[in-house]
Each structure stands twice: as C-alpha cells, then as structure tokens.
C-alpha cells in the first residue's frame, strides 16, 4: 500500500503528469500522461493510448518513474517497476478511468519501490 501522504497528494494532483521509462541502453524517455488512476491505493495505472517508445521500454526493462505535482505546488516522484497488461483487473480498471475518446490499448502499472516528496525520500 502506498503511504497515505501519496494517496492524498494523488487526489490533489494536477491532471497531467510525466511518465519516464528507460530503454536497454539506459536512455530515458519521458511522456505526458493524463489518462490514469490509483488502483486499490497501491498502484498507479496508466493508459497506453499512444505509447511507442514507452511501450517498448516497459517491455524491455520495466523500469520507470512517475512525476506529478499537486494543485498547491508540491512535487512527488515514484520510481519502480512497470508491468504491462492487455487483460485482467488492471486492464479493466484502466478502461474505467480512460475517457472513451482514447483507445486504451493496455494498462501500464507502476509498482513503486522508491517515493520522493521533492528531494526528500519517503520510501
């Protein structure tokens, strides 16, 4: 389960946030994300609407981070493993939180192992 501070901050976040993945050579790739949700207070689920490099990186290394900011200007970064789902409960949840105008090809799920508030490590 994510710390309560993160759950509360997620509820107060600005809509768009940054998802960063890493390829096999260690090269990062960052994309803006808007279609997402917090699953069971444990995982951030992100819709793959138009991923290309991002999808390839998730499948190749599974390393990623989410960077978001709250409406009052506090930034949080969650780092960890990313999994990719084209069926099952994460996929079904992604479909629920993704507006119908987007394709929702799959669900990328961040399993956070490190959490930061600004530069302060929380986990």
C-alpha positions in Angstrom: 0.0 0.0 0.0 1.2 3.5 -0.8 1.7 5.9 2.1 -1.4 7.9 3.0 0.5 11.1 2.1 0.9 9.9 -1.5 -2.8 8.8 -1.7 -3.9 12.2 -0.5 -1.4 14.0 -2.9 -2.5 11.9 -5.8 -6.1 13.0 -5.2 -5.0 16.7 -5.3 -2.6 16.4 -8.3 -2.7 18.4 -11.5 -4.2 16.3 -14.3 -1.2 15.9 -16.5 2.0 14.2 -15.1 5.2 12.8 -16.5 6.0 9.1 -17.0 9.6 8.2 -17.7 10.8 4.9 -18.9 14.3 3.6 -19.7 15.5 1.5 -22.7 18.0 -1.3 -22.7 20.9 1.1 -23.1 19.8 3.2 -20.2 18.4 6.0 -22.3 15.3 7.7 -20.7 12.1 8.6 -22.5 9.5 10.9 -20.9 5.9 11.4 -21.9 3.0 13.5 -20.6 0.1 11.4 -19.3 -3.5 12.3 -18.4 -5.3 9.1 -18.5 -4.6 7.3 -15.2 -5.9 6.2 -11.9 -4.8 4.9 -8.4 -5.7 1.2 -8.1 -6.5 -0.1 -4.6 -4.3 2.6 -3.0 -1.3 0.5 -4.2 -0.5 1.1 -7.9 -0.7 3.9 -10.4 -2.4 2.6 -13.6 -1.6 4.5 -16.8 -3.5 4.0 -20.1 -1.4 3.2 -23.1 -3.3 5.3 -25.6 -0.4 6.2 -27.9 2.7 4.7 -26.5 5.5 3.7 -28.9 9.0 4.1 -27.3 7.3 4.0 -23.9 5.7 0.6 -24.6 9.0 -0.8 -26.0 10.8 0.4 -22.9 8.3 -1.1 -20.5 8.5 -4.4 -22.2 12.3 -4.3 -22.5 13.3 -3.1 -19.0 10.2 -2.5 -16.9 12.0 0.5 -15.2 10.1 3.7 -14.8 9.1 6.7 -12.7 6.1 9.0 -12.4 6.5 12.7 -11.5 3.4 14.7 -10.5 2.7 18.0 -8.8 -0.2 18.8 -6.6 -2.5 21.8 -7.1 -0.6 23.6 -4.3 2.8 23.1 -6.0 4.2 20.1 -4.1 6.1 17.6 -6.3 6.2 13.8 -5.9 8.2 11.2 -7.7 7.5 7.5 -7.6 10.1 5.1 -9.0 9.9 1.4 -9.5 8.9 -1.5 -11.8 6.4 -1.1 -14.6 4.2 -4.0 -15.8 2.1 -4.1 -18.9 -1.4 -5.6 -19.1 -3.7 -6.2 -22.1 -6.3 -8.1 -20.0 -7.2 -8.7 -16.3 -8.1 -6.4 -13.4 -5.5 -3.6 -14.2 -6.7 -3.5 -17.8 -10.4 -3.4 -16.7 -9.6 -0.6 -14.3 -7.7 1.4 -17.0 -10.7 1.1 -19.2 -12.9 2.6 -16.4 -10.7 5.6 -15.9 -9.9 6.3 -19.6 -12.3 8.5 -21.5 -13.9 6.7 -24.4 -12.4 9.0 -27.0 -9.0 7.4 -26.2 -8.1 3.9 -27.4 -6.8 2.4 -24.1 -4.7 -0.3 -25.8 -3.2 -1.6 -22.5 -2.5 -0.7 -18.9 1.0 0.2 -17.6 1.2 -0.3 -13.9 3.8 1.4 -11.7 4.8 -0.8 -8.7 6.6 1.9 -6.6 9.7 0.9 -4.7 11.0 4.5 -4.0 8.9 7.6 -3.3 10.1 11.2 -3.0 8.5 14.5 -1.9 10.7 17.0 -3.7 14.2 15.8 -2.8 13.1 14.1 0.5 12.9 10.3 0.3 9.7 9.0 1.9 10.1 5.3 0.9 
